Amino acid sequence: MENLNNLTLEGYYNGLKRPPSPKLEFIRNIAETCGVNHLTVRNWIQGRNQPSNPEHKVYLSELTGIPIEQLWNR
C-alpha cells in the first residue's frame, strides 16, 4: 500500500488484495451506502468524476483513511 500522504482513492482501490472479491465488496459497499450504482463508484475510483454530495466524500475519506482533499489528487 502507498504512503497515506500520497494515496488517492484509485491508489487505495488498486492496493486491495486479489482475487477481485475484496475489490467487488469495496465497490458494493460504497454503492449501497451512497445510494449510487457500481458504475458511478468505478468512475469515482478512476477519477473520472467526484461525488456531488459532500457526505459521500466524507464517507470515502473515513472508509479509506485518506483526507478528502487527497482522494483525487493526480
Buried (B, 14 or more C-beta within 10 A) or exposed (E): EEEEEEBBBBBBBEEBEEEEEEBEEBBEEBBEBBEBEEEBBBBBBEBEEBBEEEEBBEBBBEBBEBEEEBBBBE
